Each structure stands twice: as structure tokens, then as C-alpha cells.
């Protein structure tokens, strides 16, 4: 079985699991405190918590999406630097897989705060929210570079759907960052935004599946 065929086979089951994970988060939010048993069951699944079944699933999804980037890096319309960049994107998504399981972004945000003191003596101190100052700009630069490669591949195969998926995926990435920023402001201003992490994690699943779908459409169009 070709990699492209495997990705096509996994597409709808993964979308279904993403919908279940998202629904479970909102369910856990609205049923919190109703039952100790229910709270326990939610706690071992909830994507908002660290080291749960949900984070394990999302970690696997990052790896599979990375595989889809590796697949399209073989596209004949790409110059050698473009192929290298997409391979680096594939490795980057594998890094994000480890990040999801080990909470590396929070650790880097914490280290940045300790080194610069940017949130010292505020309610954000020691929470690691400053990771958005690292990941946000990096995401803008990387996706700006990759957008040119997608345009080249889509133009070759005339696959407009792949282009739309890529643009929506980039928008979902920025929504994740905005949710994190809003959560930080909520803590500073003492505003209850407890529902916001449900949307943030849902947007993460959305951008993963959109990148996955865009790469799959391109791979199918070019018969990679």
C-alpha cells in the first residue's frame, strides 16, 4: 500500500476522532463537578490536560500530518530548496508531536520569562504563556515561505481545494495563538474564560486535519 493510499484510508476515521475529542472537551467543561466518577473519566481523556489519551491522540496526529508533508516534498514541481523546506516541515511537525506530550512550549515560555522578566510580578508569572512570543512569529514566517511552495504545487495540479485547505489551516493556527493570548489577558484582568481552552484545542485539531487534507489532495493530484 502506498503512503498516499494509507493517508486516504485514515482521513475520515481521524476526522471522526477529532470531532469526538472536541465534543468531549465541551462535555467535560459543562459537566464538571456533577460526578466524581465522570470527572475522573473526563480527566484521563481531556485534550486540555497534560499526558492524557487526548494529548496522546493529538501527538500521533502531528506525526501523521508530518508524514503528509514528507509525501508532498517529493512533488516534481518543487525546486530542491522547496523539497528541503517541506522535509523540515515534516520534522517540525514531529517535534510538535513531542512538544504536545512533554509540554515543551510551556517550558520554553517559562524560560523566556525567567530570562527577560517580561511578566514578573504579574498574575502570568511562572505560567509559561510567553511561548506565543516564540511560536507565533515563527509560524507566520514559516507558513509564509511554505505558501509559495503550495502555490507552485497547486498550480501544477489545478487543485484549488488544496489551496483553500492550506489557507484555512494557516488561519486556524493564528486562531490558536489568539486564543492563548486571550487566555493570558483573561488571567491578567481576572476574567473567567474557562471555555476558551476548548476552542483553542479544537482549532489545533482543525489545522492539523486541514494541513493533512491539503497535502493528501496535492499527493493525489500528482499521484505521489
N, C-alpha and C positions, 0 to 999 in steps of 0.2 A: 504493500500500500504506500502510495506517495504521501509526502508530508501535506500537500495541498488537500488530498482526499481525507486525511485524518482530521485536519482543521475543519473541513466542511462537515464531517461527521460529528464533531464535538460542538459545533456552533450553537445549535438550538438547545441541547442539554445544558450548556454553560449559561445561556441566556435565562433558561428556566431557573437554574440555581441562583443566579444573580437576583432575579425577582423575588425568590424565596428569602434570600438573605436580607434584602431591603425591607420586605414586608415584616420579617421577624424583628428587625430593629424598631420599627414603629410600634409593633405589637408589644415589645418589651418596654418601650417608653410609656405607653398608655396603661399597661397592666402592672407597673412596678409597685410593689408593696401590697398587692392583693393576696398573694400567697407565697410563703417561704419556698415551697417546692417549685412553684412557677418561676420565682426569681432565680433560683439555683439553676434550673434548666436553661433559662434565658442567658444566664451569665457564662455558661460554657459554650454557647453558640454565638453570642452577640459580637458583631463585627466592630463595635465601638470599643470593646475591651481588648486588652493585650493577651496574646497567647490563647486564643480560643479557636473553636472549629471554624468560625467565620474568617478570622485572620489567616488561618491555615489555608482555607479555600482561596482567599484573595492572593495569598503568596503564590499558590500554584498557578492562578490566573495570570499573574505577572510573568511567570516563566513561559507559559504558553503564548502569551502576546509577544514576548521576546522572540520566541521561535518563529512567529509570523513575520517579524521584522527581518530575521535572518533569511527567511524564504524569499522575500521580495528584494533582498540585497543582491540576488542573482539575476535581476531583471536586465535583459540585454541593452535597454536604452540608457542605463546608468553609466556614467564615466567611473573610472577606478576610484577617485576620491569619494564619489557618491556611494559606491558599494561599501567602502570602508566606513563611512559615516553611518550607514544603516546597520552594519555589523556592530558598531559601537552602540547604536540604539538598542540592539538586541541584548548586548551585555549590560547596558544601563538598566533595562527592564529586569534582568536577572538580579542586579544589585538592589533594585527597588523591592524585589521579592524578599531578599534578606532583610532589607530595611523594614518591611511590613512585619516580619516575625520578631525582629530584635529591637524595634523602635529606635533605629539609628538616627532618624531625623530629629526626634526629641532630644537625643543625646547631643547632636551637633548644635542644635539650638541652645541647649543649656551651656555648652562650652563657649559658644559665641557670647552669650550673656555674661558669663564669668570673665571672659577676656576683655569685653568692652564696657560692661556695666550699663548697658543701654536701658535695662528695665529695673535697675537697682532701686530698692525702696518703693517698689510698686507692687500691686497685687499679682503681677505676672512673674515676679522674681522666682526663679527655680522651676518654672513650669515648662520651659523649652519652646515656647511659642515662636521664638525668633527664627525657627527653621524656615519660615516663609521668606525671610530675607535672603536665604541661600537658594532654596529650591525655586521660588517664584521667578526671579530674573533668569536663572539657568534654564527654566522651562521655556521662557519667551525666546531666548536666543536659539536654543536647540531646535524648537519647533519652527522657528523662522527659517533656519537653514534647511531643515528636512522638507519644508513646504515646497521648495524649489524642486526637490527630487520627486516628490509626489506629482507635481505638475508635469514633469517630464514623462513619468511612467503613465499617468492618466491620459496624457495627450497621445501617447503611442497606442494605447488600447481603447481609447474613446470610452473610458469607463467613468461617467460623471458621478455615479453613485459612490464610488470610492473617494472621490474628491470631497463630496458632501460629508461623508463619514469622517474624513480626516479633519475638516474644518469644525464639525460638531465636537469631535474629540478634543481638539485644542480649546474650544470654548468650555468644555466640561472640566478640563484641567484648571483653567483660570477660576472657574466657579468653586473648585475645591480650595484653592488658595484664598479666595474671597471669604468662604465660609470660615476658614481658620482665622483670618484677620478679624472677621466679625465676632467670632467666639472670644478672641483676645480682648476686643473692645468691650464685649459684654462683661467680662471679668473685671476690667478696669472700672467700668461705670456701674457695676453691680446690677446688671440687667439679666433676668433669667432667660437664657437662650438654650435651655436644655434639649430642645428638639433639633437644634442646628446640627449636631454631630450625625444625626440620622440622615440628613440631606447631604452632608459632606461625604460620608462613606458611600451613599448611593451614587453620588456623582463620580466617585472613584471607580465604582463598578461600571458606570456608564462609559467613561472614557476608555477603560480597558477594552470593553466589548466593541466600541466604535473603532479603535485602532485595529483590533483583531479583524473586524469586518472589512475595513478598508484594505488591509493587507491581503485578506483572502480574496476579495474581488479583483485586486490587481493580479494576484497569482493565477487566478482562474482565467483572466483575460489574456495573460501572456503564456498560459499553460506551463507554469514553472514547476 
